[in-house]
Amino acid sequence: MSQDDVCYYEYMDGDGFASRMVIGADGKPTCEMKLDDGTISTGSYDLVPLLEDFIQEHPDFSYRGARAVIAFTGYQGILGYRTAASYSDSPTYEEDRQTASAVAQCLRDNGWELASHSWGHRDLGNIEYAHFKTDCDKWENEVESLYCMNPDCVAKKIKAFTLFVSRDAMNIDGLSEATLEKFIAKGFIHDFGDIFEIGKHREEIVEMEGFGEKSFDNLMASLERAKETTLAKVIYSLGIANIGLANAKVICRHFDDNLEKIRHADEEEISSIDTIGPVIAKSLVDYFKTEGNNEKLDHLMSYLSVKKEEKKGEQIFQNMNFVITGSVEHFANRAQAKEFIESLGGKVTGSVTGKTNYLINNDTTSNSSKNKKAKELGIPILSEEDFLKLAGQ
């Protein structure tokens, strides 16, 4: 048995389809569906959980625990998460990638096989070689890297380092994905701490195509700036499944930015933190159970100066969800607006749902899909000026 296109594309939203796949309370894959009133219902809304239900009632149906093959394209993402590079400006992009990776692992753990349906539905038997290669490279880098089981998988390493140097993580300029790929191939970097030792390869790097003395010096300056950071950004940069920057900040605040307390916390304590459930708790505890991960983190921490995150004010947005869309004027970009909201206890998500408290859009009268959805659900649409008043600015 097989099922193609388990991606839950944007055009399916509101048409009675499941919106994404998630890990159920029993540890098995299930689906979420967005109902007409904006609320989210979890249940057996697609083939995967339906087959799981059937096998639970008829265990002999499954030969040695096998399930079926499910295939992805990838051009909008997989499993209902917007993981494609075209969504990289979304405030939930990295969190979506991590969650999709965790769900994909859950599928494999429960006997499902994952496969390619080719990037963008191309007929691989009739396209030119150049298109074939582009198609395969995209699928390998943007889909397979999310669930590849090989710990030495190059594509997976590249994605891990790409997250590590990204703006919301360690914010290191001068290390594009292409550059990281070259550095990995040459054996310059094996773990995150190695990035801060890149200076010892100066002679080779300045001779590389696209590099020179000036580029190298700029990279060194960027690495020096990156050494001063926050613990939340460090935790997020590690790429632990299900832990985005917002969750990392919540965890670090709970433990008062004490890394040793986080390392030795148990699942019960972590899952009791507001907005942090058992799935995230298990991911964090499992990560620190692995001695190799702790050794690599110690290597990284030897180069960093970690400062406590400033609390900019009372947590007036505690337990409130915001969506930001369109261009911003007061803030440098949407990422800065997101950071401001999180500093006041709020959370920023990518989609308007029944759980959204406010939509921020300077074009409050536009007919954008997010504005329409907010109006349908009775969610206030705020301009930046209105939002700043709400924040007491």
C-alpha positions, 0 to 999 in steps of 0.5 A, spaced: 500 500 500 502 507 498 499 514 499 502 519 495 503 527 496 502 527 504 504 534 504 497 537 505 498 543 500 495 550 502 490 550 497 487 544 501 486 549 507 478 549 508 476 544 503 475 538 509 482 535 509 487 534 514 491 540 515 497 536 518 500 530 521 502 530 528 504 525 534 498 523 538 498 522 545 499 515 544 506 516 541 503 514 534 502 519 528 495 522 527 492 528 524 489 535 525 484 538 522 482 546 522 474 546 523 470 551 520 470 555 527 477 555 527 478 550 532 483 544 531 481 537 532 485 531 532 483 525 530 483 520 524 482 524 518 487 521 513 490 514 511 495 514 516 491 514 522 486 510 519 490 504 518 493 505 525 486 504 528 485 498 523 491 495 525 490 496 532 483 492 531 486 487 527 494 486 528 494 480 524 493 485 518 500 488 519 506 483 517 511 484 522 509 491 524 509 493 517 505 499 515 505 502 508 509 507 503 508 514 503 511 519 498 512 526 499 513 532 493 516 537 497 515 544 494 511 546 499 513 542 505 511 535 508 506 533 512 503 539 513 509 543 515 511 549 510 519 546 510 521 548 503 526 554 502 521 558 499 518 559 506 524 561 509 522 568 511 516 565 515 517 566 523 515 559 524 520 556 518 525 552 523 520 550 528 516 547 522 522 543 519 524 541 526 517 538 528 516 535 521 522 531 522 520 529 529 513 527 525 517 523 520 521 519 525 515 517 529 512 515 522 518 510 521 518 508 528 511 506 527 513 502 521 512 507 515 516 507 509 518 514 507 519 515 499 520 521 494 514 523 489 519 527 486 519 535 487 514 538 483 510 532 480 515 532 475 515 526 470 522 523 471 522 519 465 521 525 460 525 531 463 532 533 461 538 531 465 539 538 468 531 538 470 532 531 473 538 533 477 535 540 480 529 536 482 533 531 485 538 536 489 532 539 491 528 533 494 535 531 497 536 537 501 529 540 503 526 533 504 530 527 505 535 531 510 529 532 514 528 524 516 535 521 513 537 515 518 544 516 516 548 520 522 553 521 517 548 524 511 552 530 508 545 533 506 543 533 514 549 535 516 549 541 511 542 543 514 544 542 521 550 547 520 545 552 516 540 552 522 546 553 527 549 560 523 542 562 521 539 569 524 535 567 529 540 562 532 548 564 532 547 569 527 554 568 523 554 572 516 559 569 511 557 562 512 552 560 506 549 553 505 554 553 499 560 555 503 558 550 509 558 544 504 565 546 502 567 546 509 564 540 510 567 536 504 574 539 506 573 536 513 574 543 516 568 542 520 565 536 524 561 539 530 559 546 531 565 548 536 569 547 529 566 553 526 570 558 531 576 554 530 576 556 522 581 561 523 586 555 523 584 554 515 586 561 513 591 559 508 586 554 504 580 558 505 583 565 502 584 561 496 578 558 495 573 560 489 569 566 492 573 567 498 579 572 499 582 576 504 577 581 505 571 575 505 575 571 510 576 577 515 569 579 515 567 572 517 572 572 523 569 578 525 562 575 524 564 569 529 567 574 534 561 577 534 557 571 535 561 569 541 556 573 545 549 570 545 543 568 549 542 561 552 536 560 548 539 561 541 544 556 543 539 551 545 535 553 539 541 552 534 543 545 536 537 543 532 533 539 537 527 536 534 521 540 536 524 546 539 524 552 536 526 559 538 520 561 542 520 554 546 527 555 547 526 561 550 520 559 555 525 553 557 531 558 559 526 562 562 524 557 567 531 554 568 533 562 569 538 561 564 542 555 567 544 550 562 546 545 567 539 545 570 536 544 563 541 538 562 539 534 568 532 536 568 527 530 567 521 530 562 516 531 568 519 537 570 520 540 563 513 538 560 510 541 566 512 548 563 507 552 560 506 551 553 511 545 553 508 539 553 511 531 553 513 531 546 518 537 547 520 534 554 522 528 551 526 531 545 530 535 550 531 529 555 533 524 549 538 529 546 542 530 553 542 523 554 547 522 549 554 523 551 556 525 544 551 531 544 554 533 551 561 533 549 560 537 542 556 542 546 561 543 551 566 544 545 561 549 543 560 553 550 568 553 551 568 559 545 561 562 547 560 568 552 552 567 554 548 573 557 542 572 560 536 575 556 533 581 558 526 582 560 524 588 557 518 589 561 512 585 564 509 579 561 503 582 558 502 578 552 503 571 556 499 565 553 497 570 547 498 568 540 500 573 534 500 572 527 504 578 523 503 579 516 505 584 511 511 589 511 513 592 518 515 600 519 516 601 526 521 594 527 526 593 522 523 586 520 518 581 522 523 577 526 524 583 530 517 584 531 516 577 533 522 577 538 519 583 541 512 580 542 516 574 545 520 578 550 513 580 553 511 573 554 507 572 547 508 567 542 508 568 534 505 563 529 505 563 522 497 561 521 491 564 523 487 559 527 481 559 533 487 560 538 490 566 535 488 573 539 491 578 534 493 579 527 498 584 526 497 587 519 499 595 517 494 594 511 488 592 516 483 593 510 486 588 505 483 582 502 489 577 504 487 570 506 490 572 513 485 578 513 479 574 511 480 568 516 481 573 522 475 576 520 471 570 519 473 568 526 472 575 529 480 576 531 482 583 531 486 586 526 491 591 528 496 596 525 503 596 528 501 603 531 495 599 534 499 594 536 504 598 540 499 602 543 496 595 546 504 593 548 504 600 552 509 603 547 
